[in-house]
Amino acid sequence: MSDFYSGGWSVFVGVASVVSMIACLVLLGVAARRKVMVGASGAAGTDDNTTGHVWDEDLTELNNPLPRWWMWLFIITVIFSLVYLVLYPGAGGYAGSLGWSSTGQHQAEQQAARDAMVPVYARYASADADTLMKDPAAMAIGERLFVNNCTACHGSDAHGSKGFPNLTDDDWLHGGDHASIVKTLTEGRVGMMPPLAAAVGDAKDLHNVAQYVLSLSGNGTDAAAAVAGQAKFVVCAGCHGADGKGNTAIGAANLTDKIWLHGFGEEAIVAMVSNGKTNVMPAQAQRLTPEQIRVLGAYVMSLSRGAARPSP
Protein backbone atom coordinates (compact mmCIF):
# COMPACT_ATOMS: atom_id res chain seq x y z
CA MET A 1 0.00 0.00 0.00
CA SER A 2 2.91 2.35 0.69
CA ASP A 3 3.86 2.13 -2.99
CA PHE A 4 0.74 4.13 -3.84
CA TYR A 5 1.33 6.84 -1.24
CA SER A 6 2.63 10.21 -2.37
CA GLY A 7 2.91 13.64 -0.80
CA GLY A 8 0.99 14.89 -3.80
CA TRP A 9 -2.19 13.39 -2.38
CA SER A 10 -1.90 15.66 0.65
CA VAL A 11 -1.60 18.71 -1.61
CA PHE A 12 -4.52 17.49 -3.71
CA VAL A 13 -6.78 17.06 -0.66
CA GLY A 14 -5.78 20.46 0.75
CA VAL A 15 -6.39 22.30 -2.52
CA ALA A 16 -9.67 20.44 -3.13
CA SER A 17 -10.94 21.34 0.34
CA VAL A 18 -10.16 25.05 0.02
CA VAL A 19 -11.36 25.34 -3.58
CA SER A 20 -14.61 23.59 -2.64
CA MET A 21 -15.29 26.15 0.09
CA ILE A 22 -14.61 29.06 -2.26
CA ALA A 23 -16.76 27.46 -4.97
CA CYS A 24 -19.64 27.24 -2.49
CA LEU A 25 -19.37 30.96 -1.79
CA VAL A 26 -19.37 31.75 -5.52
CA LEU A 27 -22.35 29.47 -6.10
CA LEU A 28 -24.28 31.16 -3.30
CA GLY A 29 -23.55 34.57 -4.79
CA VAL A 30 -24.78 33.49 -8.21
CA ALA A 31 -27.88 31.77 -6.83
CA ALA A 32 -28.80 34.82 -4.77
CA ARG A 33 -29.23 37.02 -7.84
CA ARG A 34 -32.77 37.49 -9.07
CA LYS A 35 -33.13 36.77 -12.77
CA VAL A 36 -35.80 38.36 -14.95
CA MET A 37 -37.48 35.62 -16.88
CA VAL A 38 -39.88 35.55 -19.77
CA GLY A 39 -43.28 34.31 -18.67
CA ALA A 40 -44.52 30.86 -19.30
CA SER A 41 -46.49 32.13 -22.24
CA GLY A 42 -43.25 33.20 -23.89
CA ALA A 43 -44.27 36.84 -24.32
CA ALA A 44 -41.64 39.42 -23.33
CA GLY A 45 -42.74 42.02 -20.83
CA THR A 46 -45.29 39.68 -19.26
CA ASP A 47 -42.84 38.11 -16.81
CA ASP A 48 -44.69 36.12 -14.18
CA ASN A 49 -41.43 34.76 -12.62
CA THR A 50 -42.30 31.16 -13.43
CA THR A 51 -40.19 28.45 -14.98
CA GLY A 52 -43.02 26.95 -16.97
CA HIS A 53 -43.14 23.81 -14.81
CA VAL A 54 -46.62 22.95 -13.49
CA TRP A 55 -47.63 19.95 -11.37
CA ASP A 56 -51.07 18.74 -10.39
CA GLU A 57 -52.62 21.26 -12.76
CA ASP A 58 -52.10 24.32 -10.56
CA LEU A 59 -48.72 24.01 -8.76
CA THR A 60 -46.38 26.38 -10.59
CA GLU A 61 -42.62 26.50 -10.01
CA LEU A 62 -41.38 30.04 -9.37
CA ASN A 63 -37.87 31.43 -9.79
CA ASN A 64 -37.49 33.35 -6.53
CA PRO A 65 -34.03 34.08 -5.10
CA LEU A 66 -32.89 32.51 -1.84
CA PRO A 67 -34.20 34.26 1.28
CA ARG A 68 -31.51 36.55 2.68
CA TRP A 69 -31.40 34.84 6.05
CA TRP A 70 -31.01 31.47 4.35
CA MET A 71 -28.23 32.71 2.08
CA TRP A 72 -26.35 34.25 5.02
CA LEU A 73 -26.75 30.99 6.95
CA PHE A 74 -25.05 29.14 4.09
CA ILE A 75 -22.30 31.77 3.96
CA ILE A 76 -21.71 31.45 7.70
CA THR A 77 -21.39 27.66 7.40
CA VAL A 78 -18.80 28.05 4.64
CA ILE A 79 -16.84 30.59 6.67
CA PHE A 80 -17.04 28.25 9.65
CA SER A 81 -15.61 25.47 7.46
CA LEU A 82 -12.69 27.67 6.39
CA VAL A 83 -11.95 28.59 10.02
CA TYR A 84 -12.16 24.91 10.93
CA LEU A 85 -9.58 24.04 8.27
CA VAL A 86 -7.24 26.64 9.77
CA LEU A 87 -7.63 25.37 13.33
CA TYR A 88 -7.93 21.63 12.78
CA PRO A 89 -6.53 19.03 10.34
CA GLY A 90 -8.59 18.65 7.19
CA ALA A 91 -6.65 20.36 4.44
CA GLY A 92 -4.38 17.50 3.42
CA GLY A 93 -1.22 17.18 5.50
CA TYR A 94 -1.79 20.49 7.33
CA ALA A 95 -2.09 19.64 11.04
CA GLY A 96 -4.05 22.75 12.05
CA SER A 97 -2.91 25.66 14.16
CA LEU A 98 -4.22 24.05 17.38
CA GLY A 99 -2.20 20.87 16.82
CA TRP A 100 -5.19 18.68 17.64
CA SER A 101 -5.38 15.05 16.57
CA SER A 102 -7.74 12.19 17.38
CA THR A 103 -4.74 10.11 18.50
CA GLY A 104 -3.59 12.85 20.87
CA GLN A 105 -7.08 13.26 22.31
CA HIS A 106 -7.42 9.52 22.80
CA GLN A 107 -4.09 9.34 24.58
CA ALA A 108 -5.01 12.30 26.77
CA GLU A 109 -8.30 10.65 27.73
CA GLN A 110 -6.49 7.41 28.50
CA GLN A 111 -4.00 9.24 30.69
CA ALA A 112 -6.80 11.08 32.49
CA ALA A 113 -8.52 7.77 33.20
CA ARG A 114 -5.26 6.29 34.48
CA ASP A 115 -4.61 9.29 36.70
CA ALA A 116 -8.10 8.93 38.15
CA MET A 117 -7.36 5.28 39.00
CA VAL A 118 -4.03 5.98 40.73
CA PRO A 119 -5.58 6.19 44.24
CA VAL A 120 -7.43 2.90 43.67
CA TYR A 121 -4.28 0.98 42.74
CA ALA A 122 -1.92 2.74 45.16
CA ARG A 123 -2.67 0.21 47.89
CA TYR A 124 -1.68 -2.67 45.60
CA ALA A 125 1.56 -1.18 44.23
CA SER A 126 3.83 -2.89 46.76
CA ALA A 127 1.65 -5.86 47.76
CA ASP A 128 2.98 -9.33 46.95
CA ALA A 129 1.00 -11.92 45.01
CA ASP A 130 -0.20 -13.84 48.07
CA THR A 131 -1.52 -10.67 49.66
CA LEU A 132 -3.31 -9.69 46.46
CA MET A 133 -4.90 -13.12 46.08
CA LYS A 134 -6.30 -12.88 49.62
CA ASP A 135 -7.77 -9.40 49.00
CA PRO A 136 -11.38 -9.68 47.71
CA ALA A 137 -11.31 -6.13 46.32
CA ALA A 138 -8.11 -6.80 44.40
CA MET A 139 -9.52 -10.05 42.99
CA ALA A 140 -12.72 -8.28 41.97
CA ILE A 141 -10.66 -5.70 40.07
CA GLY A 142 -8.54 -8.48 38.57
CA GLU A 143 -11.66 -10.28 37.41
CA ARG A 144 -12.94 -7.15 35.63
CA LEU A 145 -9.56 -6.64 33.99
CA PHE A 146 -9.55 -10.26 32.88
CA VAL A 147 -13.06 -10.08 31.44
CA ASN A 148 -12.29 -6.87 29.54
CA ASN A 149 -8.87 -7.83 28.20
CA CYS A 150 -8.32 -11.60 28.24
CA THR A 151 -11.58 -13.42 27.58
CA ALA A 152 -11.43 -12.92 23.80
CA CYS A 153 -8.65 -15.53 23.66
CA HIS A 154 -8.78 -17.44 26.92
CA GLY A 155 -12.57 -17.53 27.29
CA SER A 156 -14.80 -16.16 30.02
CA ASP A 157 -14.08 -19.28 32.10
CA ALA A 158 -10.31 -19.01 31.42
CA HIS A 159 -10.23 -22.55 30.06
CA GLY A 160 -8.91 -21.36 26.71
CA SER A 161 -9.36 -23.38 23.52
CA LYS A 162 -7.20 -24.95 20.82
CA GLY A 163 -4.15 -22.71 20.48
CA PHE A 164 -5.04 -20.62 23.56
CA PRO A 165 -3.75 -21.87 26.93
CA ASN A 166 -6.00 -22.96 29.76
CA LEU A 167 -5.21 -20.65 32.67
CA THR A 168 -6.96 -22.74 35.32
CA ASP A 169 -4.53 -25.67 35.27
CA ASP A 170 -0.93 -25.75 36.51
CA ASP A 171 0.69 -26.06 33.09
CA TRP A 172 2.71 -22.95 32.17
CA LEU A 173 4.79 -22.51 29.03
CA HIS A 174 6.72 -19.55 30.47
CA GLY A 175 6.33 -20.10 34.20
CA GLY A 176 3.37 -19.70 36.54
CA ASP A 177 4.88 -17.53 39.25
CA HIS A 178 3.70 -13.96 39.63
CA ALA A 179 6.82 -12.39 38.14
CA SER A 180 6.63 -14.58 35.02
CA ILE A 181 2.93 -13.88 34.52
CA VAL A 182 3.50 -10.14 34.92
CA LYS A 183 6.34 -10.32 32.38
CA THR A 184 4.08 -12.17 29.94
CA LEU A 185 1.30 -9.62 30.36
CA THR A 186 3.65 -6.66 30.06
CA GLU A 187 5.85 -7.71 27.16
CA GLY A 188 3.73 -10.35 25.47
CA ARG A 189 5.12 -13.62 24.14
CA VAL A 190 5.95 -15.03 20.72
CA GLY A 191 6.10 -18.81 20.70
CA MET A 192 7.54 -20.46 17.59
CA MET A 193 7.77 -24.13 16.78
CA PRO A 194 9.87 -24.35 13.57
CA PRO A 195 8.91 -26.83 10.84
CA LEU A 196 11.18 -29.85 11.26
CA ALA A 197 9.95 -32.35 8.68
CA ALA A 198 13.17 -32.09 6.68
CA ALA A 199 15.28 -32.69 9.78
CA VAL A 200 13.19 -35.61 11.07
CA GLY A 201 12.95 -37.54 7.82
CA ASP A 202 10.27 -39.18 5.73
CA ALA A 203 6.66 -40.01 6.57
CA LYS A 204 7.69 -43.17 8.46
CA ASP A 205 10.10 -41.17 10.61
CA LEU A 206 7.38 -38.62 11.36
CA HIS A 207 5.06 -41.45 12.39
CA ASN A 208 7.72 -42.90 14.69
CA VAL A 209 8.48 -39.54 16.33
CA ALA A 210 4.78 -38.87 16.87
CA GLN A 211 4.41 -42.27 18.53
CA TYR A 212 7.38 -41.57 20.77
CA VAL A 213 5.96 -38.17 21.78
CA LEU A 214 2.64 -39.86 22.60
CA SER A 215 4.48 -42.44 24.70
CA LEU A 216 6.04 -39.69 26.83
CA SER A 217 2.64 -38.87 28.29
CA GLY A 218 1.66 -42.52 28.77
CA ASN A 219 -0.83 -42.65 25.93
CA GLY A 220 -1.50 -45.89 24.04
CA THR A 221 1.04 -46.11 21.20
CA ASP A 222 2.74 -48.40 18.77
CA ALA A 223 5.60 -49.51 21.04
CA ALA A 224 7.92 -50.51 18.22
CA ALA A 225 7.40 -47.23 16.41
CA ALA A 226 7.96 -45.30 19.64
CA VAL A 227 11.29 -47.04 20.19
CA ALA A 228 12.32 -46.24 16.62
CA GLY A 229 11.21 -42.63 17.05
CA GLN A 230 13.31 -42.03 20.14
CA ALA A 231 16.47 -41.67 18.07
CA LYS A 232 14.81 -39.05 15.85
CA PHE A 233 13.52 -37.18 18.90
CA VAL A 234 17.00 -35.73 19.29
CA VAL A 235 15.88 -33.11 16.78
CA CYS A 236 13.19 -32.01 19.24
CA ALA A 237 15.30 -32.34 22.38
CA GLY A 238 17.09 -29.07 21.72
CA CYS A 239 13.97 -27.21 22.91
CA HIS A 240 11.85 -29.80 24.73
CA GLY A 241 14.77 -31.44 26.51
CA ALA A 242 16.01 -35.02 26.30
CA ASP A 243 13.28 -36.05 28.75
CA GLY A 244 10.60 -34.08 26.87
CA LYS A 245 9.67 -31.99 29.89
CA GLY A 246 10.08 -28.69 28.06
CA ASN A 247 11.83 -25.48 28.95
CA THR A 248 9.98 -22.49 30.41
CA ALA A 249 12.89 -20.19 29.56
CA ILE A 250 12.01 -20.44 25.88
CA GLY A 251 8.36 -21.47 26.19
CA ALA A 252 8.92 -25.05 25.01
CA ALA A 253 5.97 -27.24 25.99
CA ASN A 254 6.17 -30.15 28.42
CA LEU A 255 5.45 -33.25 26.32
CA THR A 256 5.19 -35.63 29.28
CA ASP A 257 1.89 -34.34 30.65
CA LYS A 258 -1.55 -34.85 29.11
CA ILE A 259 -2.08 -31.24 28.08
CA TRP A 260 -2.13 -30.53 24.33
CA LEU A 261 -2.39 -26.90 23.29
CA HIS A 262 -2.70 -27.48 19.55
CA GLY A 263 -4.53 -30.79 19.42
CA PHE A 264 -4.00 -34.40 20.52
CA GLY A 265 -3.09 -37.46 18.51
CA GLU A 266 -0.61 -38.56 15.89
CA GLU A 267 -2.15 -36.44 13.14
CA ALA A 268 -1.87 -33.27 15.22
CA ILE A 269 1.72 -34.03 16.23
CA VAL A 270 2.81 -34.82 12.67
CA ALA A 271 1.20 -31.59 11.46
CA MET A 272 3.00 -29.63 14.16
CA VAL A 273 6.39 -31.18 13.38
CA SER A 274 5.88 -30.78 9.62
CA ASN A 275 4.44 -27.28 9.48
CA GLY A 276 5.57 -25.67 12.72
CA LYS A 277 3.47 -23.13 14.60
CA THR A 278 3.73 -19.51 15.70
CA ASN A 279 1.61 -18.23 18.58
CA VAL A 280 1.47 -14.63 19.76
CA MET A 281 0.40 -13.31 23.14
CA PRO A 282 0.04 -9.53 22.62
CA ALA A 283 1.75 -7.18 25.05
CA GLN A 284 -0.61 -5.35 27.39
CA ALA A 285 1.76 -2.58 28.50
CA GLN A 286 0.08 -0.09 26.15
CA ARG A 287 -3.38 -0.98 27.42
CA LEU A 288 -2.85 -1.41 31.16
CA THR A 289 -0.79 0.35 33.78
CA PRO A 290 1.90 -1.55 35.72
CA GLU A 291 -0.40 -1.54 38.77
CA GLN A 292 -3.25 -3.03 36.76
CA ILE A 293 -0.97 -5.69 35.32
CA ARG A 294 0.24 -6.51 38.81
CA VAL A 295 -3.31 -7.08 40.04
CA LEU A 296 -4.31 -8.95 36.87
CA GLY A 297 -1.24 -11.16 37.20
CA ALA A 298 -2.22 -12.12 40.73
CA TYR A 299 -5.75 -12.90 39.56
CA VAL A 300 -4.50 -15.11 36.71
CA MET A 301 -2.15 -16.84 39.16
CA SER A 302 -5.07 -17.49 41.49
CA LEU A 303 -7.04 -19.22 38.73
CA SER A 304 -4.65 -22.16 38.70
CA ARG A 305 -4.93 -22.43 42.48
CA GLY A 306 -8.71 -22.61 42.46
CA ALA A 307 -8.91 -19.40 44.50
CA ALA A 308 -10.94 -17.44 41.95
CA ARG A 309 -13.01 -18.02 38.85
CA PRO A 310 -14.15 -15.44 36.32
CA SER A 311 -17.88 -14.96 35.92
CA PRO A 312 -19.40 -16.26 32.66
Buried (B, 14 or more C-beta within 10 A) or exposed (E): EEEEEEEEEBEEBBEEBBEEBEEBBEEBEEEBEEEEBBBBEEEEEEBBBBEBEEEEEEEBEEBEEBEEEEBEEBBEEBEEBBEBBEEBBBBBEBEBEEEEEEEEEEEEEEEEEBEEBEEEBEEBEEBEBEEBBEBEEBBEBBBBBBBEBBBEEBBBBBBBEEEBBBBBBEBBBBBBBBEBBBBBBBEEBEBEBEEBBEEBBEEEBBBBBBBBBBBBBEBEBBEEBBBBBBEBBEBBEEBBBEEBBBBBEEBBBBBBBEBBBBEBEBEBBBBBBBEEBEBEBEBBEEBBBEBBBBBBBBBBBBBBEEEBEBEE
